[in-house]
Amino acid sequence: MTTRRMAHDVAIVAMGCTPFGDHWGSSADDLLVDAVGECMASLPGLSLDDIDAFWVGTQGTGLSGQVLARPLRLVGKPVTRVENYCATGSESFRNAVFGVASGAYDVVMATGVEKLKDSSQSGLSAVLPPADGTDVDWTAPAGFSLLVPAYQKAYGVGDRDMRGALTHVAVKNHANGALNRRAQFQKAVTPEVVERSPRVAGPLGVMDCSGVSDGAAAAVIVRAEDAHKYTDKPVYLKGMSFVAGSGAGLAATGYDFTTFPEVVTAAEEAYEQAGVTDPATQISLAEVHDCFTPTEVVLMEDLGFSERGKAWRDVLDGRYDLGGALPVNTDGGLKSFGHPIGATGLRMMFECFTQLRGEAGERQVADARLAVAQNLGGQPGSSVAFVAVLGSER
């Protein structure tokens, strides 16, 4: 298990994030310029020339570091493009962190962008390489819909209780998004609207699915000991882990669709690095990958926030509401904020950063000290997972 601390602790000293949504009048270049511009605006005296290295995450909006170098007119700088399914934004952050933590660089920038609304198709678009024919051929809603009957069977949860928990996740996240001027969907919804939405796959309706959107985000990362040179309110990385699954869950019997093993392992490693022994009580808030409503329910257990088989009840009891014991997706999550693939992981960081600095306005979580950002890519049984623990104190 990878639990060793990095050579240098790191901190985030500035972030920027565009609104997510239908940006018909903006290109990917425009979105990156806006996100980076907001990020740099909070660092007076620092220019892009002072950034040693850059990373950009995108699944399909570009193919090289020039995705970022061109719009920013970067000259003589190393710019690396990364991709890791829907965890692409987190992968940009992770690699930028290693650049500083290793001692190779002093100041780095992680960015992420995706322009999905111009693809002329609904859903997430991707160009996949030829395979050997053994891949499971299903849509994302179909794959994630299997979480629902599997969870019900494993824990004896009735149809009405399970439907109520899924509905509560959607209602909660839209309520949070309604308080967020950057969210794609800034309107609260009723349980009736969620449950009467057109069926997409299995028990999932349209309102159980996250939105497809355009957007970009950026972060400036430095060594922890240097953080106060740039800001009075840095946010520190306490622990971080990434796990790429082998795909065995879809290649052999034994996987039961009630958990994401990759998330469990990544969370255990990140918690150990951060010294978190009881996440259910120590974590102040969490941003998680609610691509579909049942995903959030299962993640509450994988992250150690609920006991196995009890997350549905905790959801219904309001434990993860904005005013609950452990608020989850305070910015609206993928469900309401939207999901431009390359930017989502950094958007999660942006909300944690904002909350830990006490700058979230109506969404502010009282006395926020530790936050979790959890990003997921792939599908049940074959996924990649990122978990980070961020804190307001070094």
Secondary structure as UniProt FT lines:
FT   STRAND          10..17
FT   TURN            24..25
FT   HELIX           28..41
FT   TURN            44..45
FT   HELIX           48..50
FT   STRAND          53..57
FT   HELIX           66..72
FT   STRAND          79..82
FT   HELIX           85..87
FT   HELIX           88..101
FT   TURN            102..103
FT   STRAND          107..114
FT   TURN            117..118
FT   HELIX           140..145
FT   HELIX           147..155
FT   HELIX           159..177
FT   TURN            178..179
FT   TURN            181..182
FT   HELIX           191..195
FT   STRAND          199..201
FT   TURN            202..203
FT   STRAND          204..205
FT   HELIX           206..208
FT   STRAND          214..223
FT   HELIX           224..229
FT   STRAND          235..244
FT   HELIX           248..250
FT   TURN            253..254
FT   HELIX           261..274
FT   HELIX           279..282
FT   STRAND          285..287
FT   HELIX           293..302
FT   TURN            303..304
FT   TURN            308..310
FT   HELIX           311..316
FT   TURN            317..320
FT   TURN            322..323
FT   TURN            330..331
FT   HELIX           333..337
FT   HELIX           341..356
FT   TURN            357..358
FT   HELIX           361..363
FT   TURN            366..367
FT   STRAND          370..379
FT   TURN            380..381
FT   STRAND          382..391
//
